[in-house]
Amino acid sequence: MRIITNPGSNVSRRALQHYGIELSPQQIVVDGVSHDTREEVSIKDIDRWVWTAKEFPHVVGTTAQEFVSMFASASTKDPEIVVLLTSKKIIQTYAAATAAARTLQSRAATRHAQISIVDSGVTDAAVGLLAIAAGELARAGIPLRTVERALEMLASRLLCVFSPGGFEHLVKGGRASWLRARVATMLNLRALVGFSDGETSAFGTIRASEGARGAVTALANQFKTSFNRGRKVWVAIMHTGGDTVEHAHALLGELSDSLSVTYTYVRPLSPSIYLHLGPGTIGAAVVPVDDLPCELPTPPPLA
């Protein structure tokens, strides 16, 4: 079984190599110049682009033609292909993948390919958890359709919430209105932003004066009230380097103390997500891994 995902899923190099996961092309376009996010793009690079670009940089997902090439190549190695993607409501990659799959089915040479495309409904390391799950299930020899059902169940359970350090990137990237950001700044508020039905949504606010520690507590409370301790869960923690690394581990500690955590995955934000959330962001994703149609093995450390 071959596994394909887009760079916004924040799959680590170790995980890519361990499971043989392939990354589809994705670009950050800065004043007409495209930068492939499959390569190393640092937070400093993003900051420099945001501050110096004439227009706010934007993300271009994988095209249908690029997926056609990837699927055709993958099918020569294994006819079973799992494609796990970030939310179809925030980037066009899912639509491109489904169009590409139809193209392969229309061609005699590639009609043998069995392509399962899963919309995660979330982004960043939350999707990375699902990619790791797909890798474990593939290594265990689980049939494609069972893997698909398991991933869809996991995606439906995922809760992913961030606390950006400010509003500037959200406004410039079109994820929040200038007026809303202005009011929040005047009221000294810091946002909690997550995913609901595949779209970004406000999950509340905290006093900005509470700082990162307040964000850690607010994020932890979101998950504590959403999941009971009796369920086994995997946890992904996301940070933006610097002081947020310490805050990320503090958040992980709070979640580990209150939930039955069986696997953890701590990552810096992926370039495309950092572009929209900006400096000072911390976030987490939690997914229950029990009651699946097959047993899900616990992965090795892969962050």
C-alpha angles and dihedrals in degrees: 000000000000121000123206127182138162124253092252087074089075096223109175123238089247092055092046090054096040094055100024091241116174123217119218119222119275128170137203106208116210115186091329096316116115122218117195108229091204084077124069108287113173131209087245089057091053092047091051092049093048093050098043105033119104089221128027109269117251137204124242115196130211115298125229091248091053090051091049089058093045095047093047091051093045092049091060088062099039129353091217112083128176116198113194116187143180117257114309089217095065102039135023095233095104093054090048091051094050091049090050092050090054089051092054091049090054093056121079093216094057102028090105091068116109106205121187114190117195124192107211094197089218139062147231121014090353086071088041089064090055092048090053089048089052089051093052093048092048091050089050090057096244112166117258098248092049090050089050092052092047092050092048090051091049091048091052090054099046120116115192122179133169135191109207117208091232145347103253098095092040091055097042091047092050096247094116134025121250091236094052091048091048093051091047091050092049090051091047094241134156119205134234109209125185145148126279120175090347096305132101111260139176112258096183141283139262132198109278087217088069087068126196092327090061090049090052091052094046093049092047090051091053090060097037091058093045101050131040121225093245094071121084110234141184117221132205120192122196129197141166101230129255115058091352090073089067091046091049091055090046088055091049089051092053092049092046090053094052105032135049095253114186099169135024132195118186118189142162110247115275114253096251093051095043087054089064101034102038137193122347095027121147125176146164142205126202127190128178110230101191128099096035125150088253138019114276112214118221110251126227119253105290108162 
